[in-house]
Amino acid sequence: MKVSSKGNDVKDLQLATQGQDLIEWAAREMPVLSLISKRFSSSQPLKGLRVAACLHVTSETANLMLTLKAGGADLALCASNPLSTNDAVAAALAANHNIKTYAIRGEDNDTYYEHILAALDHRPQVTMDDGADLVSVLHKARREQLGDVIGGTEETTTGVIRLRAMAEHGVLAYPIVAVNEADTKHMFDNRYGTGQSTLDGIIRSTNVLLAGKTFVVAGYGWVGRGLASRAKGHGADVVVTEVDSVKALEAAMDGFRVMKMNDAAKEGDIFVTVTGDVNVLDREHFEVMKDGAILANSGHFNSEINLKALDDMAKSVRQVRPSVQEYKMADGRRLHVLGEGRLINLAGAEGHPAAVMDMSFANQALCAEYIAKNAKSLEKKVYDVPEEIDSEVARLKLHAMGIRIDTLTEEQKKYLSSWEEGT
Ligand SMILES: NC(=O)c1ccc[n+]([C@@H]2O[C@H](COP(=O)([O-])OP(=O)(O)OC[C@H]3O[C@@H](n4cnc5c(N)ncnc54)[C@H](O)[C@@H]3O)[C@@H](O)[C@H]2O)c1
């Protein structure tokens, strides 16, 4: 890691102008964050608060950083994934906005963790995480700093699972608000954002036609639902695999073929894992996949495709397009892994469209304000986003979209809250 005199580690500060254009482009689709930013500028709810964020370093994240800065926060940012950084955006944040930024697209594992430690050198009072790596390093390697921290937020499903496990084992040292659990986050970001951007990543990486292909979606959670319906919209024959009987039933009633991965493996042309689980595509599946099969992951970690097993089984591996590795098997079949098995919507495309990140990051900004105000009364556990924040984000988004909705009349309020009235 080469930290500059200004305390940054980005690829090239000369990219700042290009990055600034990207940040401003995203801002056009982020009206909710912009409204919050205006309020923050005058009320300064985060004044002097040291915040370390470990998020995908994209143009949308940059707009969140600018909102927090407008609210008075003192910021450091590192990447939550080695392949998701936009180097131009990182340069603009460092050069134009004086935000300590430690992120380089394609950084190796050691640099990734050095960057997390550099963000922790900022001695955060609030952590903002996407996948819980920042919190995990803080609890393992920087225990002496835990006393500084008043609270944190977590962006994604996988991180929330890790943090809940920490809370259950009594090791979580400060309260966390699970931004992922807001309805205005997972119902929109995971479903519409990841649904669209995952397809975008697959198409940009391969330029394959989806129509007529057998498209296997592993996991029918929020992300899986969004992805499956979009793949169907492209004319693919969509197969779903699940381990949860209710979700599997829902997939079947939504019109998808549901089967075991062992069976799907023989049929699929394109496989996408979105489970948050490990080794969902494994040796037994690689053994039966068709020549030319495409394998991608859009779950948080690169653990869903067992790449080690695939590597052991392959006779040779070569890069055939920028984000495509071809694994040639002993029997001549070629299996193609996209984006090294990392989040394909970020590794192969630009992540979520700004319009959904507007809502996720509005939740982040309002939750940071909530922590600043309420930290003293919070316990060392994982909290859901307060309902008022969720409704406020939806209200602001509807307002920005020019959509007006009805309100309950007094008569209706009374009717809905009474048990006496019947037919
Ligand atoms: N790519 C992105 O930008 C992005 C955005 C949001 C979430 N995520 C990640 O996507 C993953 C899924 O998120 P979600 O919100 O849909 O979670 P979710 O909990 O709603 O859904 C996950 C589903 O996977 C199923 N599952 C678990 N193990 C399985 C297995 N072995 N085979 C088949 N199904 C299995 C679960 O039963 C569940 O229904 C998480 O890792 C999350 O962090 C990625």
The ligand as an ORCA input file, in Angstrom:
! r2SCAN-3c Opt
* xyz 0 1
  N     -24.747     -8.361     -5.791
  C     -25.201     -7.397     -5.012
  O     -25.008     -6.220     -5.242
  C     -26.022     -7.778     -3.824
  C     -27.049     -6.944     -3.356
  C     -27.844     -7.370     -2.283
  C     -27.561     -8.581     -1.677
  N     -26.501     -9.334     -2.122
  C     -26.161    -10.639     -1.554
  O     -26.945    -11.632     -2.202
  C     -27.124    -12.751     -1.316
  C     -28.619    -13.057     -1.220
  O     -29.291    -11.929     -0.656
  P     -30.884    -11.965     -0.402
  O     -31.236    -10.637      0.164
  O     -31.579    -12.515     -1.584
  O     -30.915    -13.047      0.786
  P     -32.143    -13.958      1.231
  O     -31.775    -14.446      2.581
  O     -33.442    -13.220      1.029
  O     -32.111    -15.174      0.163
  C     -31.132    -16.163      0.111
  C     -31.835    -17.459     -0.301
  O     -30.866    -18.451     -0.604
  C     -31.378    -19.696     -0.139
  N     -30.264    -20.652      0.001
  C     -29.353    -20.768      1.000
  N     -28.509    -21.791      0.745
  C     -28.894    -22.318     -0.442
  C     -28.415    -23.396     -1.239
  N     -27.372    -24.135     -0.854
  N     -29.059    -23.650     -2.415
  C     -30.138    -22.926     -2.819
  N     -30.634    -21.899     -2.086
  C     -30.014    -21.590     -0.919
  C     -32.064    -19.342      1.174
  O     -33.008    -20.343      1.534
  C     -32.731    -18.024      0.810
  O     -34.039    -18.187      0.319
  C     -26.475    -12.324      0.003
  O     -25.144    -12.810      0.030
  C     -26.452    -10.808     -0.080
  O     -25.467    -10.231      0.750
  C     -25.760     -8.974     -3.201
*
